[in-house]
Amino acid sequence: MHSSSPFRRFFTGPAASPVGQFMQTFISRPEFGPFVLLILEIIVFTLRSGAFLSSTNISNLLAFTPELGMIALGMTMLMTSGEFDLSVGSVFGFAPVVMWTILNTGTASLEVGFFVAIAIAVVIGYVNGIFVTRLKIPSFLVTLGMLLVVRGTALYITDGFPQRTWSAEGSWIANLIVGEFTIGSIKIYASVIWFIAFVIVLAYMLTQTKFGNWILASGGNAQSAQARGVKVGRTKIILFIMTAVMSAFAGIVSSIRVSAANPNSGTGYELEVIAMVVIGGTALTGGRGTIIGTVLGVLILRFMRNGIVLIGVPGLAYNIFIGAIILGMMALHSWLERRHNAGV
């Protein structure tokens, strides 16, 4: 007679313990793989470099991570609906150029420049959404074209040169979005608080609201969703706008923090952000998305970029690690999904 092992009965047997049931559910989640990888990454870098968990390095990580993270959150919502946006990096660089050009030319205040830049991002997202949903052009082509238009406009406005340096001290909006404070010896920017707030709001929106159901349905099967009354086109337009606005906001945060507006800022961010989202467990084809997974994906790649430099690996090798992680995570997600569909 064949009998299953005690280990297997612990997790899957009819009398599985509560701990076993919890572990089985946890392992089947798309966030499981990224979570394990992040823990291993932290352990390896900590053992190889004593500076990895130093207050100075943590402060640096907390400064850079939320900016790409904000873009990744918007991209998660959009990819869950079955679309993606290649123009996010160019919007990241363009928005601060607009804001600081308005200020530096004496046209208006920094606050006015901020809202104008955000308004332009709304228009960019709306145009992307209209072309995709009304004209039925694939989002790859639409947003690739928008990438070139937006980046080209930023370069034209600045003649290809970074904006001159400035000081945003005394501006209430600068203090609101990039103010800094310390916890012990760790410096924390307000952008960390914004990032956490976006995570909470978007996670709730995706999992607990009707709009979140519309997003999932639009990505899963748009035609069936449309037949059931889901406003697929409107949902996707809103998500394109959200993604563009979050990219613009992230770019403005970065520009205030470093006191520079470079029209080439954000080059290549679109692919890195998509990698973060996919590593986190969101399906590239739509229908499945996870905000928490994206947070893990963001941390994995930002920690990777930081850690390999600390342990002496050439920074040019970063793309090798990204590619290997993407392939590994895709294989793991595929395996877990097959097990879940098979009821194992």
C-alpha positions as CSV (number, residue, x, y, z in Angstrom):
1,M,0.0,0.0,0.0
2,H,1.3,3.5,-0.9
3,S,1.3,6.0,1.8
4,S,2.1,9.7,1.5
5,S,5.0,11.2,3.5
6,P,4.4,12.9,6.8
7,F,5.7,16.2,5.2
8,R,3.1,16.0,2.4
9,R,0.3,15.1,4.8
10,F,1.3,18.1,7.0
11,F,0.5,20.4,4.1
12,T,-2.1,18.7,2.0
13,G,-3.7,15.9,4.1
14,P,-7.4,16.0,5.1
15,A,-6.4,16.8,8.6
16,A,-3.7,19.4,7.7
17,S,-2.8,21.6,10.6
18,P,-3.6,25.3,10.5
19,V,0.1,26.0,10.1
20,G,0.2,23.6,7.1
21,Q,-2.9,25.2,5.6
22,F,-1.4,28.7,6.0
23,M,1.9,27.6,4.4
24,Q,0.1,25.9,1.5
25,T,-1.8,29.1,0.8
26,F,1.3,31.3,1.2
27,I,3.4,29.2,-1.1
28,S,0.7,29.3,-3.8
29,R,0.6,33.1,-3.8
30,P,2.5,34.9,-6.5
31,E,4.3,37.0,-3.8
32,F,5.9,33.9,-2.4
33,G,8.8,33.7,-4.9
34,P,9.7,37.4,-4.7
35,F,9.5,37.3,-0.9
36,V,12.0,34.4,-0.6
37,L,14.3,36.0,-3.2
38,L,14.3,39.3,-1.3
39,I,15.2,37.6,2.0
40,L,18.0,35.6,0.4
41,E,19.3,38.8,-1.3
42,I,19.4,40.7,2.0
43,I,21.2,37.8,3.7
44,V,23.8,37.5,1.0
45,F,24.6,41.2,0.7
46,T,24.7,41.5,4.5
47,L,27.1,38.7,4.9
48,R,29.3,40.0,2.0
49,S,29.3,43.7,3.0
50,G,28.9,45.1,6.5
51,A,27.9,48.4,4.9
52,F,24.7,47.0,3.3
53,L,22.6,47.5,6.5
54,S,24.4,50.7,7.6
55,S,22.3,53.7,8.3
56,T,23.9,55.6,5.5
57,N,23.2,52.9,2.9
58,I,19.6,52.5,4.2
59,S,19.1,56.2,3.9
60,N,20.3,56.1,0.3
61,L,18.0,53.2,-0.5
62,L,15.0,55.0,1.0
63,A,15.8,58.1,-1.1
64,F,15.9,56.3,-4.5
65,T,13.5,53.4,-4.1
66,P,10.2,55.3,-3.8
67,E,10.6,57.2,-7.0
68,L,10.8,54.1,-9.3
69,G,8.4,52.4,-6.9
70,M,5.7,55.0,-7.6
71,I,5.9,54.4,-11.4
72,A,5.9,50.6,-10.8
73,L,2.6,50.9,-8.8
74,G,0.9,52.7,-11.6
75,M,2.3,50.2,-14.1
76,T,0.9,47.3,-12.0
77,M,-2.6,48.6,-12.2
78,L,-2.3,49.2,-16.0
79,M,-0.7,45.8,-16.7
80,T,-3.4,44.0,-14.7
81,S,-5.8,45.5,-17.2
82,G,-3.8,44.0,-20.0
83,E,-2.0,47.1,-21.2
84,F,1.4,48.7,-20.5
85,D,3.0,52.1,-21.0
86,L,6.5,52.6,-22.5
87,S,6.3,56.4,-22.1
88,V,6.6,56.4,-18.3
89,G,10.4,57.1,-18.3
90,S,10.0,60.1,-20.7
91,V,7.1,61.5,-18.6
92,F,9.4,61.1,-15.5
93,G,12.0,63.4,-17.2
94,F,9.5,65.7,-18.9
95,A,7.3,66.8,-16.0
96,P,10.1,68.4,-13.9
97,V,11.4,70.2,-17.0
98,V,8.0,71.8,-17.5
99,M,7.7,72.7,-13.8
100,W,11.2,74.3,-13.5
101,T,11.0,76.0,-16.9
102,I,7.8,77.8,-15.7
103,L,9.6,78.9,-12.5
104,N,13.0,79.8,-14.1
105,T,11.5,81.9,-16.8
106,G,9.4,83.8,-14.3
107,T,6.2,82.7,-15.8
108,A,4.7,81.5,-12.5
109,S,5.5,80.1,-9.1
110,L,6.8,76.6,-8.4
111,E,3.4,75.5,-7.2
112,V,1.7,76.6,-10.4
113,G,4.4,74.8,-12.4
114,F,3.8,71.7,-10.4
115,F,0.1,71.6,-11.2
116,V,0.7,72.5,-14.9
117,A,3.1,69.6,-15.1
118,I,0.6,67.2,-13.5
119,A,-2.1,68.5,-15.9
120,I,0.0,67.8,-18.9
121,A,0.6,64.3,-17.6
122,V,-3.1,63.8,-17.4
123,V,-3.4,64.8,-21.1
124,I,-0.6,62.4,-22.0
125,G,-2.3,59.5,-20.2
126,Y,-5.6,60.4,-21.8
127,V,-4.2,60.5,-25.3
128,N,-2.6,57.1,-24.7
129,G,-5.8,55.7,-23.5
130,I,-7.9,57.1,-26.3
131,F,-5.5,55.8,-29.0
132,V,-5.6,52.3,-27.4
133,T,-9.3,52.0,-26.6
134,R,-10.9,54.0,-29.4
135,L,-8.5,53.5,-32.3
136,K,-7.7,50.0,-31.2
137,I,-3.9,50.5,-31.6
138,P,-1.7,48.2,-29.4
139,S,-0.4,50.0,-26.3
140,F,3.1,49.0,-27.3
141,L,3.0,51.1,-30.4
142,V,1.0,54.0,-28.9
143,T,3.2,54.4,-25.9
144,L,6.4,53.9,-27.9
145,G,5.3,56.9,-30.1
146,M,4.4,58.9,-27.0
147,L,7.8,58.1,-25.5
148,L,9.5,59.7,-28.5
149,V,7.1,62.7,-28.6
150,V,7.5,63.5,-24.9
151,R,11.3,62.9,-24.7
152,G,11.8,65.0,-27.9
153,T,9.7,67.8,-26.4
154,A,11.8,67.8,-23.2
155,L,15.0,68.0,-25.3
156,Y,13.6,70.7,-27.5
157,I,12.6,72.9,-24.5
158,T,16.0,72.6,-22.9
159,D,18.2,72.4,-26.0
160,G,19.3,69.1,-24.7
161,F,20.9,70.5,-21.5
162,P,19.9,70.0,-17.9
163,Q,18.1,72.9,-16.3
164,R,20.3,75.2,-14.2
165,T,20.4,74.4,-10.5
166,W,18.1,76.1,-8.0
167,S,16.8,76.0,-4.5
168,A,13.3,75.0,-3.6
169,E,13.7,76.0,0.0
170,G,10.7,77.8,1.4
171,S,8.2,76.2,-1.0
172,W,5.4,74.5,0.8
173,I,4.8,72.1,-2.1
174,A,8.5,71.1,-2.1
175,N,8.4,70.5,1.6
176,L,5.2,68.5,1.3
177,I,6.4,66.1,-1.3
178,V,10.2,65.9,-0.6
179,G,10.5,67.1,3.0
180,E,13.0,65.2,5.1
181,F,13.2,64.0,8.7
182,T,15.4,61.5,10.6
183,I,14.6,58.4,12.7
184,G,17.8,57.9,14.7
185,S,20.6,58.2,12.2
186,I,18.5,57.3,9.2
187,K,17.3,60.1,6.9
188,I,13.8,59.6,5.5
189,Y,12.2,61.7,2.7
190,A,8.5,62.4,2.5
191,S,8.5,60.4,-0.7
192,V,8.7,57.3,1.4
193,I,5.4,58.3,3.1
194,W,3.9,59.0,-0.3
195,F,5.0,55.6,-1.6
196,I,3.5,53.8,1.4
197,A,0.2,55.8,1.0
198,F,0.0,54.8,-2.7
199,V,0.6,51.2,-1.8
200,I,-2.2,51.1,0.7
201,V,-4.7,53.0,-1.5
202,L,-3.9,51.0,-4.7
203,A,-3.9,47.6,-2.9
204,Y,-7.3,48.4,-1.5
205,M,-8.6,49.6,-4.8
206,L,-7.4,46.5,-6.7
207,T,-8.6,43.9,-4.2
208,Q,-11.6,45.5,-2.4
209,T,-13.5,47.7,-4.8
210,K,-15.7,47.3,-7.9
211,F,-13.2,49.3,-9.9
212,G,-10.6,46.7,-9.0
213,N,-12.9,43.9,-10.3
214,W,-13.2,45.9,-13.5
215,I,-9.4,46.1,-13.9
216,L,-9.0,42.3,-13.3
217,A,-11.9,41.5,-15.7
218,S,-10.6,43.9,-18.4
219,G,-7.2,42.1,-18.3
220,G,-8.6,38.6,-18.0
221,N,-11.1,38.7,-20.9
222,A,-12.0,42.2,-22.2
223,Q,-14.8,41.0,-24.5
224,S,-16.6,38.9,-21.8
225,A,-16.1,41.8,-19.3
226,Q,-17.7,44.2,-21.8
227,A,-20.6,41.9,-22.3
228,R,-21.2,41.8,-18.6
229,G,-21.4,45.6,-18.3
230,V,-17.8,46.4,-17.4
231,K,-16.7,49.8,-18.9
232,V,-13.5,48.4,-20.3
233,G,-12.5,51.4,-22.3
234,R,-13.1,53.9,-19.5
235,T,-11.3,51.7,-17.0
236,K,-8.2,51.6,-19.2
237,I,-8.2,55.3,-19.9
238,I,-8.3,56.0,-16.2
239,L,-5.4,53.7,-15.7
240,F,-3.3,55.3,-18.4
241,I,-3.9,58.7,-16.8
242,M,-3.0,57.3,-13.4
243,T,0.2,55.8,-14.7
244,A,1.2,59.0,-16.4
245,V,0.4,61.2,-13.3
246,M,2.4,58.9,-11.0
247,S,5.3,59.0,-13.3
248,A,5.2,62.8,-13.5
249,F,4.9,63.0,-9.7
250,A,7.9,60.6,-9.3
251,G,10.0,62.7,-11.7
252,I,9.1,65.9,-9.8
253,V,10.0,64.3,-6.5
254,S,13.4,63.2,-7.9
255,S,14.1,66.7,-9.4
256,I,13.5,68.5,-6.1
257,R,15.6,66.0,-4.2
258,V,18.6,66.3,-6.5
259,S,18.1,69.9,-7.5
260,A,18.3,69.2,-11.2
261,A,15.9,68.6,-14.1
262,N,17.6,66.6,-16.9
263,P,15.6,66.0,-20.0
264,N,17.2,62.6,-20.3
265,S,16.1,61.6,-16.8
266,G,14.2,58.3,-16.7
267,T,15.8,56.9,-19.8
268,G,15.3,53.1,-19.7
269,Y,13.0,53.3,-16.6
270,E,10.1,51.8,-18.6
271,L,11.8,48.4,-19.0
272,E,13.2,48.4,-15.4
273,V,9.7,49.2,-14.1
274,I,8.1,46.5,-16.2
275,A,10.7,44.0,-14.8
276,M,9.8,45.0,-11.3
277,V,6.1,44.4,-11.9
278,V,6.6,41.1,-13.6
279,I,9.1,39.8,-11.0
280,G,6.5,40.7,-8.3
281,G,3.9,38.4,-9.9
282,T,1.7,40.5,-12.1
283,A,0.9,38.8,-15.3
284,L,2.3,40.5,-18.4
285,T,-0.8,39.5,-20.4
286,G,-3.2,40.9,-17.8
287,G,-5.9,39.5,-15.5
288,R,-3.6,39.1,-12.4
289,G,-2.0,41.8,-10.4
290,T,-0.5,42.3,-7.0
291,I,0.6,45.5,-5.4
292,I,2.5,43.8,-2.6
293,G,4.3,41.7,-5.2
294,T,5.3,44.9,-7.0
295,V,6.7,46.3,-3.8
296,L,8.8,43.2,-3.4
297,G,9.9,43.4,-7.0
298,V,10.9,47.1,-6.5
299,L,13.0,46.2,-3.4
300,I,14.6,43.2,-5.1
301,L,15.9,45.2,-8.1
302,R,16.9,48.3,-6.1
303,F,18.7,46.2,-3.5
304,M,20.4,44.3,-6.3
305,R,21.7,47.5,-7.9
306,N,22.9,48.7,-4.6
307,G,24.3,45.5,-3.3
308,I,26.4,44.3,-6.2
309,V,28.3,47.6,-6.1
310,L,28.9,47.3,-2.4
311,I,30.4,43.8,-2.8
312,G,32.6,44.8,-5.7
313,V,30.7,43.5,-8.7
314,P,30.9,45.9,-11.7
315,G,27.8,48.0,-12.0
316,L,27.6,47.1,-15.7
317,A,26.8,43.5,-14.7
318,Y,23.4,44.7,-13.3
319,N,21.5,43.8,-16.4
320,I,22.8,40.3,-16.3
321,F,21.3,39.9,-12.8
322,I,18.0,41.5,-13.9
323,G,17.7,39.1,-16.8
324,A,18.5,36.1,-14.7
325,I,16.0,37.1,-12.0
326,I,13.2,37.7,-14.6
327,L,13.8,34.3,-16.1
328,G,13.9,32.6,-12.7
329,M,10.7,34.3,-11.5
330,M,8.8,33.6,-14.7
331,A,9.7,29.9,-14.4
332,L,8.6,29.9,-10.7
333,H,5.4,31.7,-11.4
334,S,4.6,29.3,-14.2
335,W,5.3,26.3,-12.0
336,L,3.2,27.6,-9.1
337,E,0.3,28.4,-11.5
338,R,0.3,24.9,-12.9
339,R,0.3,23.4,-9.5
340,H,-2.6,25.7,-8.5
341,N,-4.6,24.8,-11.6
342,A,-4.0,21.2,-11.0
343,G,-5.2,21.5,-7.4
344,V,-1.9,20.4,-5.9
